[in-house]
């Protein structure tokens, strides 16, 4: 029976597959499929998927992790298989699906209605097949969910062409929560009923965040509110990633007709971002817009990619072509994966090479003001090279150590990339100053060197933004410039996150020179509330901008709700349970009202504390610029302890979950 299915499927591929090619190529391709399948059983592609997202591609036919991972996950199915896809004709997948269905595994297929006839008669009777019956546009997902937890999502259709011939990229990860939501998405697609909610889909692996965006069909003639919000959120995220790029953007996408993305890319080029693009059709108007502005755009062959790599840190990948149809008529999905690890970048290199994109990140070889430095004398250059080589050696010593914690693993992963970038930077030392991280000589070497490198990159990006913007107060520029000078000197200068305090609390902190841990969960002198809100209201008259490095691996009390007067959403928690010294090394600045600036400065002088004091508009502007140039996102960085007292909280606040999220800057190279 399996041989009949195999040959009938090949016949259907010839007749109806979207990815068509000559008959001789089809025979060769299916021969490759059989050959590769025989190797799949000898090698695992999904080992470790429970602990970290994995990147799969088919750039090497002799080691096709894209095809191998899909087969391997399907073969592991114990209870359920869900496939949501544009097309579905791969012979081996049909064989595995039938076998699993006959073993009692629940199998659901949600397939575009134009491609149902390609396989229906080949399936086991227990396989459930659905589609979206109404509306324009295609069901264009490429999603596999196994046992409601193992997820495989990307640009590859479940066809021999998608898994072998056309170059594609997928991401595999483990998330029971997202798996359940994708089963709900399948029900929503099949029912064609308006959605009633739009859950935020994300999961965390150590310091790495994965976000999933669903772009549902939304009839343009009668747009639905939830569907409109979901599509707008996806568009905003795409543009935001481009707008926040600091150094490089690399894109390989089959179809590009979305002009808003083109405009964002043009603006990125004007900011000095290195842009490399490969498309399937270079004659589209949206592509011509970029070419006319001097952007390098290549036309690729056999590329079905839909990915973007930003600053060698963040990967966007999914089913959507860059078109308006993707954000309205079609059903699409994409993943954003932050803080890419060294292993993930290595897995991505083959796809970059296959697309003709550079695999390394070009370092900024100019000073921050983009002036060319005068050639240094030979002795000075030798001194710079000596410092950099010393740093590379010390980093490699740290890299070779066995990590004792998750934080050690994170630091080592970043250290590998920093070491490699410093090696590439060596030939340019006659044009650029020594990186500040190479000048550090204190204790806790690895953490401080990485922190300096990360912070210098972020502050330089902020100053670059200031120079291209208008109406920025000179005090804001001075803050960033002074911070940059400290980092360039090898000082691990603090960058801001906030604790708000009452006036009595402010005086207590400055007198004791320590932010005391909360013992009771109630505010008062020495105990403070950090306020993360969506408006300009702080809970307390003063704010300490505390370096994010002080807030790692700690605990706090947590409540959330809306302010009863301003109706501004607040996430409030008592101060982290750790005593934080008030020093120039831990406090970026103190934010207070304009009238109180002299008062706070006098308090600091009495205690011999050299800490910057800024008024509220300046602090707001600094934070806004960091928001524009640094990806700020919420991460579950510690657990919350609930408490009962509500004396000082807005009346309608309520406890959220035991595990909450803490908004902090996340820096990575």
VMD Tcl script that draws the C-alpha trace (Angstrom):
set ca {
  {0.00 0.00 0.00}
  {2.84 2.42 0.84}
  {4.37 1.93 -2.63}
  {1.02 2.79 -4.24}
  {0.77 5.90 -2.11}
  {4.31 6.87 -3.04}
  {3.78 6.68 -6.79}
  {0.30 8.22 -6.68}
  {1.76 11.13 -4.75}
  {4.49 11.64 -7.34}
  {1.76 11.74 -9.97}
  {-0.07 14.40 -7.99}
  {3.10 16.39 -7.54}
  {3.52 16.49 -11.31}
  {-0.08 17.55 -11.78}
  {-0.81 20.07 -9.07}
  {2.24 21.06 -7.04}
  {2.78 24.79 -6.97}
  {6.53 24.28 -7.05}
  {6.75 22.76 -10.57}
  {9.87 21.81 -12.46}
  {10.86 19.57 -15.43}
  {10.09 15.85 -15.36}
  {13.76 14.85 -15.24}
  {14.31 17.11 -12.22}
  {11.29 15.59 -10.49}
  {12.67 12.06 -10.86}
  {16.07 13.20 -9.59}
  {14.44 14.99 -6.68}
  {12.44 11.98 -5.55}
  {15.57 9.85 -5.80}
  {17.25 12.34 -3.49}
  {14.30 12.17 -1.14}
  {14.66 8.39 -0.84}
  {18.42 8.65 -0.37}
  {18.18 11.37 2.26}
  {15.41 9.55 4.08}
  {17.66 6.52 4.48}
  {20.16 8.75 6.30}
  {17.60 10.48 8.51}
  {17.19 7.45 10.72}
  {20.93 7.46 11.43}
  {21.10 11.08 12.62}
  {19.04 13.14 14.99}
  {18.21 16.73 14.08}
  {15.97 17.66 17.01}
  {18.11 16.71 20.00}
  {17.91 19.45 22.62}
  {14.79 21.05 21.14}
  {13.20 21.08 24.61}
  {15.89 23.48 25.84}
  {16.68 25.78 22.92}
  {15.13 26.71 19.57}
  {16.79 24.94 16.62}
  {17.28 26.30 13.10}
  {16.76 23.94 10.15}
  {17.61 24.49 6.48}
  {18.05 22.54 3.25}
  {21.09 24.32 1.85}
  {23.00 21.00 1.94}
  {21.20 18.09 0.31}
  {23.56 15.59 1.94}
  {22.69 16.95 5.38}
  {19.16 18.29 4.98}
  {18.13 19.26 8.50}
  {14.92 20.85 7.19}
  {13.60 17.58 5.79}
  {15.20 15.40 8.46}
  {13.78 17.38 11.39}
  {10.24 17.31 9.97}
  {10.39 13.52 9.48}
  {11.96 13.00 12.91}
  {9.34 15.03 14.76}
  {6.51 13.26 12.94}
  {7.97 9.85 13.78}
  {8.16 10.85 17.46}
  {4.42 11.65 17.66}
  {2.68 9.82 20.51}
  {-0.72 11.52 20.81}
  {-1.32 14.16 18.12}
  {-0.12 15.68 14.85}
  {-1.33 19.04 13.52}
  {-0.21 20.35 10.14}
  {-1.36 23.79 8.95}
  {0.00 24.32 5.46}
  {-0.43 25.82 2.01}
  {0.36 22.51 0.29}
  {0.85 18.92 1.43}
  {2.20 16.35 -1.04}
  {5.51 15.00 0.30}
  {5.37 11.17 -0.07}
  {7.29 10.38 3.11}
  {5.21 12.74 5.24}
  {2.01 11.20 3.87}
  {3.38 7.74 4.71}
  {4.31 8.75 8.29}
  {0.98 10.52 8.83}
  {-0.95 7.43 7.68}
  {1.14 5.15 9.86}
  {0.64 7.33 12.93}
  {-3.09 7.61 12.27}
  {-3.36 3.82 12.05}
  {-1.59 3.61 15.44}
  {-4.24 5.83 17.03}
  {-2.47 9.19 16.90}
  {-4.92 12.04 16.33}
  {-3.95 13.66 13.00}
  {-5.38 16.98 11.81}
  {-4.54 18.69 8.53}
  {-5.57 22.28 7.81}
  {-4.70 22.87 4.14}
  {-5.36 25.65 1.64}
  {-8.58 24.86 -0.23}
  {-6.90 25.09 -3.64}
  {-4.67 22.12 -2.76}
  {-7.01 19.65 -1.07}
  {-7.41 17.39 -4.10}
  {-3.68 16.73 -4.31}
  {-3.67 14.17 -1.49}
  {-7.16 13.55 -0.03}
  {-7.66 10.07 -1.46}
  {-4.23 8.95 -0.22}
  {-4.94 9.47 3.48}
  {-5.98 7.06 6.21}
  {-9.75 7.47 6.86}
  {-9.10 8.66 10.44}
  {-7.06 11.69 9.32}
  {-9.11 14.87 9.77}
  {-8.83 17.39 6.93}
  {-10.15 20.97 7.07}
  {-9.65 24.27 5.28}
  {-10.81 27.88 5.31}
  {-13.84 27.87 3.04}
  {-14.54 31.59 2.89}
  {-12.71 34.74 1.89}
  {-9.96 35.68 -0.53}
  {-6.30 34.91 -0.09}
  {-4.51 31.68 0.72}
  {-4.03 29.68 3.87}
  {-0.26 30.10 3.67}
  {1.09 28.76 7.00}
  {3.85 26.13 7.12}
  {3.35 24.79 10.66}
  {3.80 21.35 12.25}
  {2.76 20.70 15.87}
  {3.51 17.31 17.44}
  {1.95 16.20 20.74}
  {0.69 19.76 21.35}
  {4.24 20.85 22.27}
  {6.88 20.30 19.56}
  {6.57 23.03 16.93}
  {8.22 23.36 13.50}
  {7.47 26.59 11.63}
  {9.02 28.43 8.72}
  {8.94 29.02 4.98}
  {8.90 25.41 3.72}
  {5.75 23.80 2.36}
  {5.25 20.10 3.11}
  {6.21 19.07 -0.41}
  {9.32 17.52 -1.94}
  {9.98 20.87 -3.60}
  {9.64 22.77 -0.34}
  {11.82 20.37 1.65}
  {14.53 19.77 -0.96}
  {14.60 21.94 -4.10}
  {13.56 25.46 -3.05}
  {15.80 26.91 -0.36}
  {13.89 27.29 2.89}
  {14.39 27.86 6.61}
  {12.38 26.68 9.61}
  {12.65 26.99 13.38}
  {11.87 24.14 15.76}
  {11.05 24.72 19.40}
  {9.22 23.25 22.41}
  {6.28 25.10 23.98}
  {3.14 23.33 25.23}
  {1.47 26.73 25.75}
  {1.99 27.83 22.16}
  {1.14 24.33 20.93}
  {-2.29 24.59 22.54}
  {-2.83 28.03 21.00}
  {-1.92 26.73 17.54}
  {-4.57 24.02 17.88}
  {-7.02 26.81 18.70}
  {-5.79 28.70 15.63}
  {-6.59 25.62 13.53}
  {-10.15 25.64 14.89}
  {-10.49 29.38 14.20}
  {-9.31 28.92 10.60}
  {-11.62 25.99 9.91}
  {-14.67 27.69 11.48}
  {-14.11 31.07 9.75}
  {-15.75 32.68 12.80}
  {-14.46 36.04 14.08}
  {-11.85 35.65 16.81}
  {-12.75 36.69 20.33}
  {-9.21 37.16 21.66}
  {-5.62 37.50 20.48}
  {-3.25 35.89 23.00}
  {0.36 37.03 23.10}
  {2.47 34.05 22.04}
  {6.00 33.88 23.41}
  {8.32 31.60 25.32}
  {11.71 31.96 26.98}
  {14.85 29.82 26.95}
  {17.35 31.27 29.42}
  {18.04 34.80 28.16}
  {16.47 34.06 24.77}
  {12.93 35.10 23.87}
  {10.91 33.60 21.02}
  {7.80 35.45 19.85}
  {5.21 34.02 17.45}
  {2.96 36.31 15.40}
  {-0.20 35.00 13.73}
  {-1.57 37.01 10.81}
  {-5.15 35.79 10.22}
  {-7.28 36.26 7.13}
  {-9.19 39.52 7.50}
  {-11.73 40.37 4.79}
  {-10.89 43.90 3.51}
  {-14.53 44.58 2.72}
  {-15.57 43.89 6.34}
  {-12.48 43.96 8.59}
  {-12.80 42.36 12.01}
  {-11.37 44.13 15.09}
  {-9.33 41.27 16.57}
  {-7.98 40.16 13.20}
  {-7.11 43.78 12.36}
  {-5.22 44.14 15.64}
  {-3.27 40.91 15.07}
  {-2.21 41.94 11.56}
  {-1.29 45.47 12.67}
  {0.80 44.03 15.48}
  {2.67 41.88 12.96}
  {3.30 44.82 10.62}
  {4.50 47.01 13.47}
  {6.89 44.32 14.66}
  {8.42 43.91 11.20}
  {8.94 47.66 10.80}
  {10.16 48.02 14.40}
  {12.91 45.44 13.86}
  {14.12 47.38 10.83}
  {13.86 50.73 12.61}
  {15.87 49.46 15.58}
  {18.69 47.91 13.55}
  {22.01 49.37 14.64}
  {24.57 47.76 12.32}
  {23.29 45.30 9.73}
  {20.16 43.92 8.07}
  {20.25 40.81 5.89}
  {17.07 39.73 4.11}
  {16.20 36.84 1.82}
  {12.54 36.92 0.78}
  {10.81 35.45 -2.24}
  {8.19 38.17 -2.91}
  {8.57 41.83 -1.84}
  {5.76 44.26 -2.70}
  {5.31 45.89 0.73}
  {6.45 49.52 0.26}
  {6.31 50.43 3.97}
  {9.08 47.89 4.55}
  {11.03 49.38 1.64}
  {10.77 52.85 3.18}
  {11.97 51.52 6.54}
  {14.95 49.87 4.84}
  {15.81 53.12 3.04}
  {15.73 54.98 6.37}
  {17.97 52.31 7.91}
  {20.51 52.83 5.12}
  {20.47 56.57 5.79}
  {21.24 55.85 9.46}
  {24.37 53.98 8.37}
  {23.03 50.43 8.69}
  {24.65 47.90 6.33}
  {21.82 46.42 4.20}
  {22.03 43.26 2.04}
  {18.90 41.92 0.31}
  {18.06 38.98 -1.95}
  {14.60 38.71 -3.56}
  {12.88 36.35 -5.97}
  {11.72 39.13 -8.29}
  {13.71 42.36 -8.55}
  {11.22 44.05 -10.91}
  {8.63 44.85 -8.23}
  {8.13 48.57 -7.53}
  {8.85 48.09 -3.83}
  {12.24 46.64 -4.77}
  {13.01 49.33 -7.34}
  {12.42 51.97 -4.64}
  {15.34 50.54 -2.67}
  {17.65 50.06 -5.65}
  {17.15 53.71 -6.63}
  {18.40 54.71 -3.17}
  {21.61 52.71 -3.59}
  {20.63 49.57 -1.67}
  {22.27 46.36 -2.87}
  {19.53 43.97 -4.02}
  {20.27 40.64 -5.70}
  {17.82 38.37 -7.49}
  {18.10 34.80 -6.23}
  {17.31 31.45 -7.82}
  {15.33 28.62 -6.21}
  {14.98 30.73 -3.06}
  {11.74 30.44 -1.12}
  {13.11 32.13 2.02}
  {11.18 34.65 4.10}
  {13.80 35.61 6.72}
  {15.56 38.69 8.06}
  {18.66 38.78 10.28}
  {19.17 42.01 12.26}
  {22.56 42.88 13.78}
  {23.42 39.16 13.89}
  {21.24 39.05 17.02}
  {17.61 38.78 15.95}
  {16.02 36.46 13.37}
  {12.60 36.91 11.78}
  {11.38 33.87 9.83}
  {8.03 32.45 8.78}
  {5.55 31.86 6.00}
  {4.84 35.42 4.92}
  {6.09 37.08 1.80}
  {6.57 40.81 2.31}
  {3.28 41.91 0.78}
  {0.05 43.55 1.89}
  {-1.78 40.29 1.19}
  {0.26 38.71 3.96}
  {-1.22 41.23 6.42}
  {-4.85 40.94 5.36}
  {-6.19 38.35 2.92}
  {-3.94 35.39 3.70}
  {-3.36 33.33 6.84}
  {0.31 33.67 7.77}
  {2.72 33.33 10.67}
  {6.25 34.34 11.60}
  {8.68 33.95 14.48}
  {11.03 36.53 15.98}
  {13.96 34.93 17.84}
  {16.12 37.28 19.93}
  {19.67 36.93 21.30}
  {20.78 34.32 18.79}
  {23.36 31.92 20.19}
  {26.63 31.04 18.50}
  {25.19 27.65 17.55}
  {22.08 29.21 16.02}
  {24.18 31.64 14.00}
  {26.31 28.77 12.72}
  {23.16 26.89 11.68}
  {22.01 30.02 9.86}
  {25.28 30.56 7.97}
  {24.45 27.96 5.31}
  {21.21 29.72 4.41}
  {23.01 33.07 4.25}
  {25.59 31.58 1.89}
  {22.91 29.88 -0.22}
  {21.20 33.25 -0.63}
  {24.45 35.03 -1.45}
  {24.37 37.09 1.76}
  {27.48 37.86 3.90}
  {27.83 35.61 6.93}
  {29.80 37.93 9.20}
  {28.75 41.17 10.88}
  {30.66 44.18 9.67}
  {32.02 46.18 12.58}
  {31.57 49.93 12.60}
  {35.05 51.06 11.61}
  {34.49 54.76 12.24}
  {34.20 56.84 15.34}
  {30.74 57.60 16.60}
  {30.54 60.94 14.84}
  {31.48 59.09 11.63}
  {34.70 61.05 11.29}
  {37.69 59.16 9.90}
  {40.39 59.02 12.52}
  {43.81 60.18 11.40}
  {46.29 57.38 10.95}
  {47.96 56.70 14.24}
  {51.70 56.31 14.53}
  {53.13 52.81 14.43}
  {53.83 52.65 18.17}
  {50.24 53.60 19.04}
  {48.87 51.01 16.64}
  {51.09 48.33 18.16}
  {49.79 49.25 21.62}
  {46.18 48.95 20.45}
  {46.84 45.59 18.84}
  {48.52 44.38 22.03}
  {45.47 45.36 24.10}
  {43.06 43.68 21.72}
  {45.14 40.49 21.52}
  {45.30 40.40 25.31}
  {41.51 40.71 25.48}
  {41.04 37.95 22.90}
  {43.34 35.66 24.91}
  {41.56 36.38 28.20}
  {38.15 35.88 26.57}
  {39.25 32.55 25.11}
  {40.47 31.46 28.55}
  {37.00 32.20 29.94}
  {35.32 30.47 27.00}
  {37.25 27.26 27.73}
  {36.00 27.12 31.32}
  {33.10 24.86 32.27}
  {30.04 27.06 32.92}
  {28.76 26.80 36.49}
  {25.39 28.47 35.85}
  {22.97 29.59 33.17}
  {24.40 33.09 33.43}
  {27.89 31.68 32.77}
  {26.56 29.98 29.64}
  {25.07 33.27 28.44}
  {28.31 35.16 29.02}
  {30.41 32.50 27.28}
  {28.09 32.54 24.27}
  {28.49 36.32 23.94}
  {32.23 36.08 24.61}
  {32.68 33.80 21.60}
  {31.11 36.37 19.32}
  {33.00 39.27 20.92}
  {36.30 37.43 20.51}
  {35.58 36.70 16.85}
  {34.58 40.32 16.20}
  {37.77 41.61 17.83}
  {39.85 39.37 15.56}
  {38.09 40.87 12.52}
  {38.58 44.36 13.97}
  {42.38 44.10 14.26}
  {43.19 45.16 10.66}
  {41.30 48.44 11.20}
  {43.14 49.66 14.27}
  {44.83 52.46 12.35}
  {41.40 54.07 11.83}
  {39.53 53.48 15.08}
  {40.08 53.83 18.82}
  {40.64 50.85 21.09}
  {37.28 49.36 22.17}
  {36.53 50.20 25.78}
  {36.11 46.54 26.71}
  {39.83 46.00 25.97}
  {40.82 48.52 28.66}
  {39.08 46.83 31.60}
  {41.41 45.33 34.21}
  {39.25 44.81 37.30}
  {37.55 41.85 38.99}
  {34.77 39.69 37.54}
  {36.49 40.07 34.19}
  {34.13 38.27 31.81}
  {30.91 39.89 33.03}
  {32.41 43.39 33.02}
  {34.10 43.15 29.63}
  {30.91 41.91 28.00}
  {28.81 44.53 29.79}
  {31.12 47.33 28.58}
  {31.03 46.07 24.99}
  {27.25 45.72 25.02}
  {26.66 49.09 26.65}
  {29.08 50.94 24.38}
  {27.24 49.57 21.35}
  {23.87 50.70 22.76}
  {25.05 54.17 23.79}
  {26.71 54.74 20.40}
  {23.44 53.77 18.72}
  {21.58 56.23 20.94}
  {23.97 59.08 20.11}
  {23.76 58.24 16.44}
  {19.98 58.55 16.70}
  {20.28 61.91 18.48}
  {22.48 63.29 15.71}
  {19.92 62.32 13.06}
  {16.92 63.61 15.04}
  {15.78 67.15 15.76}
  {14.58 68.85 18.91}
  {16.65 66.74 21.35}
  {17.64 68.70 24.45}
  {21.38 69.33 24.84}
  {21.24 67.88 28.38}
  {20.17 64.53 26.91}
  {23.10 64.51 24.48}
  {25.49 65.42 27.32}
  {24.27 62.48 29.40}
  {24.89 59.99 26.60}
  {28.25 61.53 25.64}
  {29.55 61.39 29.22}
  {28.38 57.80 29.55}
  {30.11 56.89 26.28}
  {33.38 58.48 27.44}
  {33.32 56.31 30.58}
  {32.68 53.15 28.57}
  {35.43 54.03 26.07}
  {37.80 54.34 29.05}
  {37.00 50.79 30.15}
  {34.59 51.78 32.95}
  {31.44 49.69 33.32}
  {29.17 52.73 33.55}
  {25.57 52.10 34.62}
  {22.61 52.29 32.23}
  {19.13 53.00 33.56}
  {16.22 51.06 34.91}
  {13.94 52.62 37.49}
  {12.95 52.53 41.16}
  {10.48 55.16 42.33}
  {10.53 56.50 45.88}
  {8.69 58.90 48.14}
  {10.52 62.00 49.36}
  {11.14 60.36 52.74}
  {12.45 57.31 50.92}
  {14.78 59.43 48.79}
  {16.31 61.05 51.88}
  {16.70 57.68 53.57}
  {18.44 56.19 50.54}
  {20.90 59.03 50.11}
  {21.71 59.11 53.83}
  {22.31 55.37 54.04}
  {23.82 55.23 50.51}
  {21.96 51.97 50.02}
  {18.65 50.88 48.53}
  {17.48 48.50 51.22}
  {15.66 45.32 50.42}
  {11.95 45.16 51.15}
  {11.29 43.18 54.32}
  {7.51 43.49 54.52}
  {6.24 44.20 51.02}
  {5.08 47.68 52.07}
  {6.58 51.01 51.05}
  {8.17 53.56 53.33}
  {11.65 54.94 53.93}
  {14.12 52.50 52.44}
  {11.51 50.45 50.57}
  {10.51 51.38 47.05}
  {8.25 50.54 44.19}
  {9.52 50.13 40.67}
  {6.89 51.30 38.21}
  {6.54 50.05 34.66}
  {3.68 51.90 33.00}
  {2.41 53.01 29.62}
  {2.16 56.69 30.45}
  {4.23 59.47 31.99}
  {3.10 58.89 35.56}
  {5.52 57.61 38.17}
  {4.42 56.09 41.45}
  {6.51 58.24 43.75}
  {8.10 61.65 43.32}
  {11.66 60.47 42.63}
  {13.24 57.73 40.52}
  {16.61 56.02 40.81}
  {17.86 54.90 37.40}
  {19.58 51.70 38.51}
  {21.90 49.70 36.31}
  {20.13 46.58 35.02}
  {23.06 44.45 36.22}
  {21.88 45.04 39.81}
  {18.55 43.37 39.11}
  {19.52 39.83 38.08}
  {18.35 36.66 39.86}
  {16.28 38.44 42.48}
  {12.77 38.27 43.92}
  {10.05 40.87 44.33}
  {6.42 41.43 45.20}
  {4.11 42.04 42.28}
  {0.72 43.62 41.54}
  {-0.89 44.99 38.42}
  {-3.91 47.11 37.53}
  {-4.97 50.61 36.46}
  {-4.48 53.85 38.29}
  {-7.92 54.93 39.60}
  {-7.48 58.59 38.53}
  {-5.29 58.54 35.42}
  {-6.46 55.14 34.13}
  {-2.83 54.38 33.23}
  {-1.83 50.72 33.31}
  {0.75 49.93 36.00}
  {2.88 46.91 36.75}
  {4.13 47.56 40.27}
  {6.44 45.58 42.47}
  {8.28 46.24 45.69}
  {12.03 46.70 45.47}
  {14.06 43.62 44.61}
  {15.16 41.66 47.63}
  {18.78 42.74 47.49}
  {20.59 45.70 49.03}
  {21.86 47.94 46.21}
  {24.64 50.42 47.06}
  {24.06 53.94 45.84}
  {27.26 54.73 43.95}
  {28.33 56.18 40.63}
  {28.85 52.57 39.44}
  {25.27 51.45 40.13}
  {23.09 54.53 39.61}
  {22.92 56.02 36.11}
  {21.10 59.12 37.35}
  {18.37 60.28 39.72}
  {15.20 61.52 38.07}
  {13.20 64.16 39.90}
  {11.00 67.19 39.30}
  {12.66 70.34 37.97}
  {12.00 72.18 41.24}
  {13.68 69.40 43.26}
  {16.89 69.15 41.19}
  {18.87 71.59 43.42}
  {17.51 69.90 46.56}
  {18.59 66.41 45.43}
  {22.00 67.63 44.28}
  {22.56 69.20 47.71}
  {21.66 65.91 49.42}
  {24.17 64.07 47.26}
  {26.93 66.60 47.89}
  {26.43 66.23 51.66}
  {27.15 62.50 51.29}
  {30.02 62.99 48.80}
  {28.09 61.12 46.10}
  {28.98 62.05 42.52}
  {25.73 60.98 40.82}
  {24.00 62.77 37.95}
  {20.62 64.40 38.72}
  {18.24 65.11 35.84}
  {14.79 66.62 35.64}
  {11.80 64.55 34.56}
  {11.64 65.74 30.90}
  {15.33 64.91 30.44}
  {14.86 61.47 32.01}
  {11.83 60.78 29.83}
  {13.80 61.75 26.73}
  {16.73 59.49 27.70}
  {14.38 56.57 28.25}
  {12.56 57.26 24.97}
  {15.82 57.26 23.02}
  {16.85 53.99 24.64}
  {13.46 52.59 23.67}
  {14.02 53.64 20.06}
  {17.55 52.25 19.83}
  {17.36 49.24 22.17}
  {14.84 46.44 22.09}
  {13.06 46.62 25.47}
  {10.93 43.62 26.25}
  {9.45 41.80 29.18}
  {11.24 38.69 30.40}
  {10.44 36.32 33.28}
  {13.66 37.13 35.11}
  {12.54 36.26 38.63}
  {9.58 35.05 40.71}
  {7.08 37.26 42.50}
  {5.89 36.80 46.11}
  {2.32 37.96 46.63}
  {1.31 39.95 49.67}
  {-2.00 40.99 51.22}
  {-1.64 44.65 52.15}
  {-3.18 47.04 49.62}
  {-2.94 50.21 51.71}
  {-0.73 52.14 49.30}
  {-1.83 50.58 46.00}
  {-4.47 51.94 43.63}
  {-7.84 50.53 44.69}
  {-8.46 48.38 41.64}
  {-5.11 46.61 41.59}
  {-5.15 42.84 41.73}
  {-2.57 40.08 42.12}
  {-1.37 38.62 38.83}
  {0.51 35.30 38.66}
  {3.16 33.97 41.02}
  {5.63 34.23 38.15}
  {5.61 37.63 36.51}
  {7.68 39.59 34.05}
  {10.23 42.29 34.67}
  {10.92 44.96 32.08}
  {14.63 45.55 31.72}
  {17.15 46.41 29.03}
  {18.51 43.27 27.41}
  {21.86 43.93 25.76}
  {23.64 41.47 23.52}
  {26.23 41.70 20.79}
}
mol new
graphics top color blue
foreach p $ca { graphics top sphere $p radius 0.5 }
foreach p [lrange $ca 0 end-1] q [lrange $ca 1 end] { graphics top cylinder $p $q radius 0.2 }
display resetview
